[in-house]
Every structure is written in C-alpha cells, then in structure tokens.
Amino acid sequence: MTVLDTRALNRATLARQLLLERAGLPVHDAVAHLGGLQAQEPQEPFTGLWSRLRAFDPAALSELLTGRRVVRTHLMRRTVHLLAAEDVLAWRTRFDAMLRQRVLGTYRRELAGVDLGELAAAGRAVLADGEPRSMGELARAVADRWPDAGPRPLGEMLVAALIPMAQLPPRGLWRVKAGVRNLPLPAWLGRDVDPLAGDDEVGRALVRRYLAAFGPAATADLRAWSGLAGLPAAVKAVREELVVFRDERGRELLDLPDAPRPDAGTPAPARFLPAFDNAILGYDDRSRIIDDAHRGLSVAGERVVLVDGRVSATWTVDEDTVVVRPLRRFAKAERAEVTAEGSALAAFLSDGESDRVRIDPA
C-alpha cells in the first residue's frame, strides 16, 4: 500500500483547499466545494475566500447571503458555518442528534428536566409569526415554562440544535457589524429541510464531499471535521469507490481515485488564513499542515500564515498595517513572498488605501 508522507499530504490538502493555486470558481461554487467555511467570526470567511479565489469580490459573498443562496447556520461540530443553501437543506437532519448531544454536553444539568420535544414545539410557536429573533429573545419567550433551566441553555438548545436556523443578514455581510437574528431555515429559504434519505444517502454524500475537499484522510479526520461519529456505515458503503493509502504513522487514508494529489515537490505559495480555517480544523491529525507545538493556535482563533504550505506565522491588523509574527526564521525569499502576499491582503482589507505590511522578528 502506498505511503504518503507529510509533505505529500500537505500538497494534497493545499490543492483540495484551493490554496496551492487560486481558483477561478464562482464564490457559491467555492463555498460548496469546501463543504462550507467556519464562520463564527463573521468577517473571517472573506479573507478565507480571498486567499483561495482569483479576483475575489467580497460583494459577491454578501449578495449570496442576501440572495439566500448561502446561509450562516450551526452545523459541523456545532459551530457556525457558511454553507451553500442546498447543502444545509440536504445535510441538516443528519446532524440533529450530534447537535443535541453537544448542547446537552454543555448544559446537561440545566436541561435535565426539559422535554426537548416540548421545548422545540414551544420555540416553533414563538417563531410562527415569521419575525426573526435573537437567541436571547427566543429563550426569554419560553423561559417561563422551564424557569430552572435558565435562558442561555434553552436558547442554545433551540437555536443550535432543535430548530434548524439561519442567521440572517446583515450578520456576516462585508464590513457590517450586526447581532444575530435567527429564522427557521424553511422560512428563510422557502424550502423544507430534507428528511433523512434511505440507507444513509446523506452520509455517503458527506464522505465523498469531505474527501473532495480534504482528502486523503482517515475516518478520524472525517469525524473531527463533521462532529459526527465517523459515519462508519457510509464509509463502508462507498469503500469500493475509494483508493486507500497509509500515512507515515500507519493510519489508513481514504480518497477519491481521481482527486488531485500533487507531487510533494510542488511549490506552495505563501497564504494568509483567517481564524478557525477548516484547512487546519478539518482534521484530527493536523500535522500535515501545522506542527504539534503550534496546534493550539488553530483553536485559539489565531490567524495564521502558510509558508511552504505549513503554518509558520500568525498575523493581525494594526490600524492600516498587516502585522506578521513569525514562528520561525524566514529565509530571504520566504520573507519577500510573505511581504508581497501580506501587502496584497492589506490592500484587499483597506480597499486599496494601504498596502502596508510589517514582519516582526522571529
């Protein structure tokens, strides 16, 4: 069985994530290909798409949100993601049990006496007037029935688990700060959430889509991305369609046969990633893209810079300057490449008013 070393896996990941070469895809198609973008920080997906697409126009993503073709919603790992509308409608039911269990994992004591079916019915009754509500407003509207639970647990269970919700614009629009207002997905999209297809068709689709955007990968990686319990039946059902590799640790890696697996020597350009980017968080074993010593950065909300395909710096914005803080010393050519990419990012973030970048000492 072919063994793929860390560098080969890195180049495959960069290619699937549109980070090896910027793609000419429409924004909607890029969001769909990536299986969504993690988006609890509303402005971060704009940087993520800028790093992946040629001539990315942030207005295009804003228009997809207001046009109801892309949706902000809780899904993978119970975190807010930006997803193509057709994907969230097709996939949402498959995530129901996981979403409930994750909220209960946080608030099991507070929700111990709450019948979740009754809570869902009460929440839907409040939302039946078609008015979007914040989580707090929705929780307070039902809190009298379950006073011991407290509004926060009730609100999170309703918004993140029991009722498939869309977070409405202007939340998530380019350069707009707005609170979260929720509306049931069918009310926002004009279509019902799909029931589970027979024989777990949704699970099989999730396996294929994950591998297209993240493969080659282990079932533990699929579980880490989705939050679901590995989808073993779905993996078994599609296994004959897949090719199998091993990594240097001996883990079995699955992949689509015709998916890109570039040569390990393929040059990888510098790329600036936003906070919580799925190119890192979409794996259980993240060593293909980030050193174990720096793994904590990926869950701490740090924005990172890829140099030669690996996390090699963090970055922030200080007024009109992109500030890079290396995690190691850069070679002269690497420093020049990071400076050029950081300058382009500064211009994107400032509408061309600044292209300033500063690289701090390692």
WOGIHU-V586576 format. One record per helix or strand of 3 or more residues. SS is the DSSP state (alpha for helix, beta for strand). FROM is the first residue (numbers start at 1). TO is the last residue. If there is no record, write none. Layout:
[[SS,FROM,TO] [SS,FROM,TO]]
This chain:
[[alpha,6,16] [alpha,27,33] [alpha,44,50] [alpha,58,66] [beta,70,74] [alpha,76,78] [beta,80,84] [alpha,85,107] [alpha,116,127] [alpha,135,146] [alpha,151,162] [beta,165,167] [beta,182,184] [alpha,185,189] [alpha,198,214] [alpha,219,226] [alpha,232,241] [beta,242,247] [beta,252,256] [beta,271,273] [alpha,278,281] [alpha,292,298] [beta,303,307] [beta,310,318] [beta,321,326] [alpha,332,349] [beta,356,360]]
